Amino acid sequence: MDGYTTGEDEGVAAAPGGLLDLLKVAAVVLDGDGHIVLWSPEAEQLLGFRAEEALDHRADDLLVSPDHRQQARDLFAQVRSGARWAGVFPLQHKDGTERSVEFRTMRLRARDGRAHLLGLAADATTVRRVERDLALSHSLVHQTPLGIAVFDNDLRWVSVNPALERINGLPEEAVLGRRVGEVLPHLDVEAIESRMRLVLASGKPLLDQQTAGRTEADTEERAYSESYHRIEDADGRVLGLAMAVIDVSERQHEAAEVSEARERLSVIADAGVRIGTTLDLQQTARELADVAVPQLADLAAVDVLEAVVAHGTTAAITGEAHAEFRALAVAAGYLTDAIHAADPVGELATYSSTRIITQCVREARPILVDRVDSAMMRRIARDSHAAQTLRLAGVHSYLAVPLMARGEVLGTLSLYRTINSRSFDEQDRILASELAARAAICVDNARLYGRERSAALTLQRSLLPPAPVDHEGLDLAARYLPALSEVGGDWYDVLPLSRGRTGLIVGDVMGKGVQAAAIMGQLSTATRALARLDPPPAELLGHLDDIARSLGDAIATCVYAVCDPRHGSCELSSAGHLPPVMIRPDGRADLLDIPGGVPLGVGGVDFGTMEQELPAGSLLALYTDGLVESRTEPIDTGLETMMRLLQSTHYSLERTSDMLLGALRPEPDDDVALLLVRTHT
């Protein structure tokens, strides 16, 4: 066919697929008369006719409908005369349907000089789709803010889009044919190329790979997210890989800010749970220091003004006045000698007006030292040795925050950074101030509670009788033990009566603090006055009930006993109190079940009386519930333990009292009043 061929030469490998394969471009050659002399396989795919069905046929008769045949002949004549034509023309498929075909035509000359026409054709719909895809791809690559690059199999730049040019700070021509490290040495080149090799070898994409470094576009280090995927042709041959890059510095900064905000909220929430679990001042200070490290600081110290600790009051620091602090807590987030530079816990220290914490309480404001130099270290440390210790520990930033509650300065929270390389900033100051404000309320509550407890305890001790002396025929011992937390209204008394008799009373006022102590004092005073009239026990309790009701909401329990050792008898009445314990001379133990009786202040019920024999050598124990009841054990267990201990002891009453308190209430969570009586043998 005059030098034209319709097939592929044997032994020649097929070229890699590309755009032409995607379009499936058909090649058709016509002779000067319009007969088909070459028909490519793609032409068969496009129009359905096999080569043997198409060759030697006139193209216009075979492929063009009668309606378009004259137009086809006119176009054929134009091209045969040397003109080129491109456009869309309808052709008939073998199945009878009409197809829109995109054409590119030109005239060819054979060796013998004869003219032929070459037509390159593709399905018009496919061409339009490819054009749209190419336009979209071009738009995406060149208009996207995403940096896009293509690398060959040797990891050398093949192409770079405008966005990546801006990220790199280099034009495309400056990077083409070179490797990443050759043009951007301040990136993590080893990690980047390692990812590239992995993607080339495995074919698996890598997404959102984080890296940081500096490009020619910026002198500051930036953060980037990179994604990689391998590029293959239609036959699966690896052509290289593509990389997409986006600057995520702002996103990371915002994420870091969100993370820091969450951490700050976490610290505040943690403080709300962990600080103020007790009303003990030193425990509260320890809790504050423990919350501050390591989330906020590497080292924290809490110092409270001595006036707060010693007297429960506050004292303003003015002018050049010194300040007295009591060190209550120090905590470190790791093992460090810096902890020894803080004032030892419990010690009193006097600081000049130039010290940072003195300035902090004087001015009632936080003081932030973002960078600690030698001069500032001398104002922070308690002495030169402490300054050297802090310096060697790496203290580089410091923050002092006042502990303020109800408008009063109570002390300071001192924060140090050592291994945390970031200096304290304004956000840290705000967080520390919030933390200190919350803690200061707890510190102030502990201060006020301590002051009230001290007042209540002083009042109560002043109202209790002195240690009882032995009465005729009786050995006596008494103990009062206040609770570790709140002081209550427990009391006891021993009252001399006529005819060699002795009145014994133990009571417990409901409530805590000064009010309970005051009510206890009034009931105790009334008991002493009434006892001088020598009424029977039930009658005395009736009068006390009237007095309690006159005091408002006062409620109390008590047991009153009149012992007559001469006749070996005892008369008892109870106002809702725990039963006395009696140990008989033979060792038997009894709980004396006194009939009737409701607490004082309830009213409306007569009190009963119990007559009890009291042989020589008998032991009688009157007590309050703080001795036998706790949060972890039922009262029955405490009663059984007390009775067993009393049965087994042959000590003096003083030693027996100490033994009972040590065994039953080594750290009482309620007041305890105990009165032991033993008749002479």
BELNORKA-V325212 format. One record per run of one state. SS is the DSSP state (a for helix, b for strand, c for the rest). FROM is the first residue (numbers start at 1). LEN is the number of residues. If there is no record, write none. Layout:
ss=SS from=FROM len=LEN
ss=SS from=FROM len=LEN
This chain:
ss=c from=1 len=18
ss=a from=19 len=5
ss=c from=24 len=2
ss=b from=26 len=5
ss=c from=31 len=4
ss=b from=35 len=5
ss=c from=40 len=1
ss=a from=41 len=7
ss=c from=48 len=3
ss=a from=51 len=4
ss=c from=55 len=3
ss=b from=58 len=1
ss=a from=59 len=5
ss=c from=64 len=2
ss=a from=66 len=15
ss=c from=81 len=4
ss=b from=85 len=8
ss=c from=93 len=5
ss=b from=98 len=12
ss=c from=110 len=5
ss=b from=115 len=9
ss=a from=124 len=20
ss=c from=144 len=3
ss=b from=147 len=5
ss=c from=152 len=5
ss=b from=157 len=4
ss=c from=161 len=1
ss=a from=162 len=7
ss=c from=169 len=3
ss=a from=172 len=3
ss=c from=175 len=5
ss=a from=180 len=4
ss=c from=184 len=5
ss=a from=189 len=14
ss=c from=203 len=3
ss=b from=206 len=8
ss=c from=214 len=8
ss=b from=222 len=11
ss=c from=233 len=5
ss=b from=238 len=10
ss=c from=248 len=1
ss=a from=249 len=26
ss=c from=275 len=6
ss=a from=281 len=12
ss=b from=293 len=1
ss=c from=294 len=3
ss=b from=297 len=1
ss=c from=298 len=1
ss=b from=299 len=7
ss=a from=306 len=6
ss=c from=312 len=11
ss=b from=323 len=10
ss=c from=333 len=4
ss=a from=337 len=5
ss=c from=342 len=6
ss=b from=348 len=4
ss=c from=352 len=4
ss=a from=356 len=8
ss=c from=364 len=3
ss=b from=367 len=3
ss=c from=370 len=4
ss=a from=374 len=7
ss=c from=381 len=3
ss=a from=384 len=10
ss=c from=394 len=3
ss=b from=397 len=9
ss=c from=406 len=2
ss=b from=408 len=10
ss=c from=418 len=8
ss=a from=426 len=38
ss=c from=464 len=10
ss=b from=474 len=8
ss=c from=482 len=7
ss=b from=489 len=8
ss=c from=497 len=1
ss=a from=498 len=3
ss=c from=501 len=1
ss=b from=502 len=8
ss=c from=510 len=3
ss=a from=513 len=19
ss=c from=532 len=5
ss=a from=537 len=14
ss=c from=551 len=5
ss=b from=556 len=9
ss=c from=565 len=4
ss=b from=569 len=8
ss=c from=577 len=4
ss=b from=581 len=3
ss=c from=584 len=5
ss=b from=589 len=3
ss=c from=592 len=4
ss=b from=596 len=1
ss=c from=597 len=3
ss=b from=600 len=1
ss=c from=601 len=6
ss=b from=607 len=1
ss=c from=608 len=2
ss=b from=610 len=4
ss=c from=614 len=5
ss=b from=619 len=5
ss=c from=624 len=1
ss=a from=625 len=3
ss=c from=628 len=7
ss=a from=635 len=14
ss=c from=649 len=4
ss=a from=653 len=12
ss=c from=665 len=7
ss=b from=672 len=8
ss=c from=680 len=2
